[in-house]
Amino acid sequence: MKHFTPEEADALIPEIEKIFEAVAALAASAEAKAESLRKRQMTGDEDQAGAAIERSQLQFLASGINRQMQLIVELGALPKGVSPALVDFPSRVDGREAYLCWKLGEKRVSYYHPVDEGFSTRKPLPKRR
């Protein structure tokens, strides 16, 4: 497994932001499709073919989200959430295994957490040299 320096992780932020932009668009479309299916069910719509098409479209959108998240994995990082968009980068901090922790909207990686903890326990990175 690759270990990232904060600078290496920072260099990937623009690419990861683009990935999450695509994920957000796909997720919005998926939510609209899911809402349409819920309305069909609530109103007793009996158009089985239309419902099957919408379910298929929803599955296609979900697989698109999964493909986008896989792109982050292929970069060596670990996507941890979509809403909020979170990514962990395997690293070493003060000689210990840790994850550099990034949240969409942050312009650089400034936090980390131990590998056995999560976002809620993230701490500021030691000052960069």
N, C-alpha and C positions, 0 to 999 in steps of 0.2 A: 504494500500500500504506500502510495506517495505521501510524503509529509510536506506540507506547504509552509513557506515563510509567509509572514503577513504581506510582504510585497508581491509574492506570487499570487496570493489570494486576491489582493487588490486588483491585479492585472486582469483577472477574470470577471470582475464585477460588471463591466459594460456588456459582456456576452451573456452573463447570467440575467442581467436586467432585461435584455431582449427576449430571452427564453421565457421569463415570467410575464412579459408583455403578451407573448403568444398564448401562454397558459391562461391569463386573465380573459383574453378574447374567447378562447375555447370554452372556458368555464361559464362565461356569460351566455354563450349560445346554448350550452348544455342546460343551464338553469332555465332558460326560456323554453327549451324543448321539454324539460321535465314538468314545467308548469303547464304547458299545453296538454301533456299526457294526464296530469292530475285533473285538469278541467274536463277532459274527455270522460274520465272515470266518474267524476262528480255529477256530470249532466246525463250520464247513462248513454253516451254516444256509442252507437253500435257499429260504427264503421271499423270493423276489425282490420281491414287492409290498411287504412290510414293510420291506425294505432300501431300496427306492426312496422310500418315505414318509420314512424316517429321513434319507436323504440330502437330500431336499427340505426337511425341517425344519432340518437343519444349514445349508443354504444360506440359509434364511430368517433364522436366528439371525445368521449372518455378515453378511447385508445390514443387519440391525438394528444391529450394531456399527458398520458403515460409516456408517449414518445418524447415529448418535450422534457419531461423530468429525467428520462434516461439520458438525454444530452448532458445534463448536469453531472450525472454519474460518470459518463464517459470523460468528462473533464477531470475526474478524480475527486470530486466533491460529493457531499451527501445532502440531497434535498430533504428538509425536515418538515416542511409545511408549505401550503399554498396560500392560506389566508389566516395569519400573515405568511408571506413568503419568507422562508427561512432556509439557510444553507449552512452546513458545517463543513469545515476543511480540516482533515486530519493534520495534526501538527505535534510539536513538542513545545511546551512552555515551561521554563525553569527546569528543564531536564525530564519532564514528565509527559506522558501521552495526554493529549488534550485535543479539543476541537476549537479551531478559530470559528467564531460564530458571527454570522452576518444576517441582517434583516433588510429586506427591500426598503430602499429609501436612504440607507446609510451609504455614504460615498466611499468609505473604506472600512476594512476590518479593524475594529477597535476593541473587540471583546473575545473572550474565550470561556470555555467551561471544561471541567474534567470529563473524560469519556463516559463515566458512569452517571453523569448528571445531564441536565438539559438547559434549555433557553432561560428558564426562570432563575437559574443560579449563575448566569454568566457574570463574569467579572471583567473590568478593564484590563487590557493587555499591559504588561510592563512597558515603560517608555521605550520607543524605538530608538536605536542608535543612529 
